Amino acid sequence: QVQLAESGGGLVQPGGSLRLSCIAPGWIFSIYTMGWYRQAPGKQRELVARISRSGTTTYANSVQGRFTISTDNANNTVYLQMNSLKPDDTAVYYCNAHKSVFPDLWGQGTQVTVSS
């Protein structure tokens, strides 16, 4: 069972910041597109941000300009820097590894709660 290990969730006030981290096995990190999804209660899981092996990034419209996805290739880690957080950002955030033809890989999820 391939494991993607997430960390960094928690409770933060509106307007605050959090950084999520996800460590993947080296062979996954080197060939898969890495990304972050989130799922709020009663809603479908949605793409938040994705970064290709070439460094091309994609963001959901709702987080554009507030969230930044990046990688540390030396440590097989993908980050999601979340700034100007809003209550609507409250969700369980999942690390994802994607490669066409193969099944997607998922982390266990980390809770992010934005509340005063």
Residue frames as qw, qx, qy, qz and C-alpha x, y, z in Angstrom:
[[0.000, 0.890, 0.457, 0.000, 0.00, 0.00, 0.00],
 [0.409, 0.374, -0.016, 0.832, 1.53, 3.28, -1.15],
 [0.316, -0.742, -0.472, 0.357, 1.33, 5.94, 1.51],
 [0.202, 0.611, 0.043, 0.765, 1.13, 9.68, 1.10],
 [0.472, -0.459, -0.552, 0.511, 1.76, 11.26, 4.51],
 [0.012, 0.753, 0.206, 0.625, 0.02, 14.59, 5.12],
 [0.450, -0.458, -0.478, 0.600, 0.53, 17.03, 7.95],
 [0.193, 0.064, 0.031, 0.979, -0.14, 20.64, 8.85],
 [0.279, -0.598, -0.542, -0.520, -3.89, 20.92, 9.29],
 [0.271, -0.252, -0.609, 0.702, -5.55, 22.60, 12.24],
 [0.032, -0.850, -0.519, 0.086, -7.76, 25.40, 13.46],
 [0.356, -0.017, 0.081, 0.931, -7.10, 28.93, 12.24],
 [0.157, 0.665, 0.389, -0.618, -8.98, 32.22, 12.36],
 [0.543, 0.751, 0.346, 0.146, -10.34, 33.84, 9.20],
 [0.193, 0.955, -0.213, 0.066, -7.56, 35.70, 7.43],
 [0.558, -0.619, 0.545, 0.086, -4.91, 33.39, 8.85],
 [0.527, 0.569, -0.596, -0.208, -2.48, 31.03, 7.17],
 [0.837, -0.265, 0.475, -0.060, -1.60, 27.35, 7.24],
 [0.346, 0.572, -0.678, -0.303, 0.87, 25.22, 5.34],
 [0.946, -0.031, 0.248, -0.205, 0.09, 21.62, 4.50],
 [0.024, 0.596, -0.774, -0.210, 2.82, 19.12, 3.71],
 [0.955, 0.124, 0.137, -0.233, 2.70, 15.75, 1.96],
 [0.163, -0.581, 0.771, 0.202, 5.62, 13.34, 1.74],
 [0.911, 0.291, -0.017, -0.291, 5.53, 10.69, -0.97],
 [0.830, -0.178, 0.412, 0.330, 7.83, 7.78, -1.81],
 [0.161, -0.573, 0.420, 0.685, 10.57, 8.92, -4.17],
 [0.222, 0.087, 0.828, 0.508, 9.45, 6.81, -7.12],
 [0.122, 0.752, 0.647, -0.039, 5.94, 8.28, -6.87],
 [0.097, -0.839, -0.069, 0.530, 7.17, 11.82, -6.51],
 [0.259, -0.408, 0.550, 0.681, 9.39, 11.55, -9.58],
 [0.060, 0.107, 0.802, 0.585, 6.72, 10.45, -12.07],
 [0.043, -0.663, -0.748, 0.003, 3.31, 11.43, -10.72],
 [0.050, -0.558, -0.099, -0.822, 1.53, 14.77, -10.83],
 [0.290, -0.280, -0.717, 0.569, 1.00, 15.86, -7.23],
 [0.196, -0.489, -0.265, -0.808, -1.97, 17.77, -5.97],
 [0.064, 0.117, 0.698, -0.703, -4.32, 18.69, -3.17],
 [0.336, -0.450, -0.631, -0.535, -8.05, 18.07, -3.01],
 [0.141, -0.065, 0.596, -0.788, -10.55, 18.96, -0.31],
 [0.357, -0.409, -0.768, -0.340, -13.93, 17.73, 0.82],
 [0.243, -0.212, 0.364, -0.874, -16.28, 19.75, 2.97],
 [0.292, 0.199, 0.861, -0.366, -19.21, 18.13, 4.83],
 [0.515, 0.587, 0.522, -0.342, -22.02, 17.29, 2.43],
 [0.403, 0.798, -0.241, -0.378, -19.98, 18.26, -0.63],
 [0.941, 0.299, -0.012, 0.158, -18.05, 16.39, -3.28],
 [0.647, -0.441, 0.235, 0.576, -14.29, 16.19, -3.19],
 [0.447, 0.890, 0.087, 0.024, -12.81, 18.96, -5.33],
 [0.733, 0.228, -0.049, 0.639, -9.43, 19.82, -6.78],
 [0.287, -0.895, -0.087, 0.330, -7.67, 22.65, -4.94],
 [0.131, 0.856, -0.439, -0.241, -4.30, 22.75, -6.68],
 [0.955, 0.111, 0.219, 0.167, -2.05, 20.58, -8.79],
 [0.016, -0.828, 0.470, 0.304, 1.58, 20.73, -9.92],
 [0.925, 0.367, -0.095, -0.029, 2.99, 18.77, -12.82],
 [0.849, -0.220, 0.118, 0.466, 6.47, 17.31, -13.05],
 [0.483, 0.453, 0.155, 0.734, 7.43, 20.25, -15.25],
 [0.218, -0.223, -0.367, 0.876, 6.21, 22.66, -12.57],
 [0.231, -0.328, -0.403, -0.822, 2.99, 23.77, -14.24],
 [0.059, 0.185, 0.740, -0.644, 0.42, 24.68, -11.60],
 [0.298, -0.433, -0.598, -0.605, -3.37, 24.61, -11.67],
 [0.030, 0.081, 0.625, -0.776, -5.66, 26.16, -9.07],
 [0.001, 0.656, 0.755, 0.019, -9.33, 26.15, -8.33],
 [0.072, 0.667, 0.197, 0.715, -10.87, 29.56, -8.99],
 [0.550, -0.778, -0.239, -0.188, -11.89, 29.79, -5.35],
 [0.733, -0.564, 0.046, 0.377, -8.28, 29.66, -4.10],
 [0.621, 0.502, 0.117, 0.591, -6.46, 31.44, -6.94],
 [0.108, 0.734, -0.135, 0.657, -4.23, 34.15, -5.52],
 [0.580, -0.661, 0.253, -0.403, -4.50, 32.86, -1.94],
 [0.901, -0.251, 0.352, 0.040, -3.05, 29.35, -2.11],
 [0.337, 0.733, -0.567, -0.168, 0.30, 28.26, -3.52],
 [0.986, -0.075, 0.148, 0.017, 1.38, 24.72, -4.33],
 [0.221, 0.798, -0.561, 0.008, 5.07, 23.92, -4.43],
 [0.983, -0.046, -0.164, 0.061, 7.47, 21.00, -4.20],
 [0.270, -0.762, 0.589, 0.018, 10.73, 20.17, -2.48],
 [0.850, 0.343, -0.367, -0.161, 12.17, 17.58, -4.83],
 [0.271, 0.482, -0.759, 0.345, 15.10, 16.76, -2.58],
 [0.226, -0.104, 0.783, -0.570, 12.71, 15.68, 0.17],
 [0.154, -0.260, -0.890, -0.342, 9.86, 14.28, -1.98],
 [0.021, -0.513, -0.626, 0.587, 7.46, 16.77, -0.42],
 [0.032, 0.520, 0.465, 0.716, 4.61, 18.81, -1.84],
 [0.104, -0.297, -0.494, 0.811, 3.31, 21.83, 0.05],
 [0.022, -0.708, -0.538, -0.458, 0.13, 23.83, 0.01],
 [0.195, -0.132, -0.323, 0.917, 0.58, 27.31, 1.44],
 [0.106, -0.694, -0.659, -0.269, -2.84, 28.69, 2.32],
 [0.173, -0.085, -0.237, 0.952, -3.18, 32.42, 3.04],
 [0.357, -0.015, -0.026, -0.934, -6.17, 34.66, 3.68],
 [0.117, -0.182, -0.976, -0.032, -8.16, 31.67, 4.79],
 [0.476, -0.182, -0.092, -0.855, -11.94, 31.88, 4.81],
 [0.611, -0.078, 0.632, -0.469, -14.58, 29.81, 6.62],
 [0.843, 0.406, -0.031, -0.351, -15.50, 28.31, 3.22],
 [0.420, 0.571, -0.705, 0.034, -12.02, 26.76, 3.12],
 [0.533, -0.326, 0.676, -0.391, -12.98, 24.50, 6.00],
 [0.889, 0.257, -0.255, -0.281, -12.64, 20.90, 4.79],
 [0.811, -0.324, 0.438, 0.215, -10.60, 17.75, 4.97],
 [0.349, 0.794, -0.415, -0.274, -7.62, 18.23, 2.66],
 [0.934, -0.020, 0.347, 0.089, -6.20, 15.23, 0.80],
 [0.098, -0.621, 0.621, 0.468, -2.86, 14.81, -0.88],
 [0.854, 0.407, 0.267, -0.186, -3.17, 13.21, -4.33],
 [0.240, -0.450, 0.690, 0.514, -0.79, 11.59, -6.80],
 [0.721, 0.537, 0.273, -0.342, -2.06, 11.27, -10.36],
 [0.098, -0.411, 0.729, 0.538, -0.72, 9.54, -13.44],
 [0.692, 0.284, -0.218, -0.627, -2.78, 8.67, -16.49],
 [0.704, 0.145, -0.669, -0.187, -3.79, 5.02, -16.83],
 [0.409, -0.012, -0.798, 0.442, -2.89, 4.26, -13.22],
 [0.403, -0.738, -0.539, -0.047, -5.22, 4.59, -10.20],
 [0.035, -0.789, 0.195, -0.582, -4.93, 7.80, -8.24],
 [0.586, -0.139, -0.631, 0.489, -3.17, 7.61, -4.87],
 [0.311, -0.782, -0.150, -0.518, -4.51, 9.39, -1.79],
 [0.155, 0.265, -0.671, 0.675, -3.37, 10.41, 1.65],
 [0.229, -0.408, -0.847, 0.253, -5.48, 9.90, 4.75],
 [0.097, -0.792, -0.357, -0.486, -6.58, 13.53, 4.88],
 [0.357, -0.155, -0.441, 0.809, -5.95, 16.39, 7.28],
 [0.065, -0.817, -0.572, 0.018, -8.64, 18.62, 8.77],
 [0.228, 0.127, -0.020, 0.965, -8.51, 22.37, 8.17],
 [0.150, -0.761, -0.627, 0.071, -10.99, 24.45, 10.14],
 [0.199, 0.260, 0.011, 0.945, -11.31, 28.20, 9.63],
 [0.389, -0.725, -0.539, -0.180, -13.34, 29.75, 12.39],
 [0.028, 0.569, -0.318, 0.758, -13.28, 32.61, 14.85]]
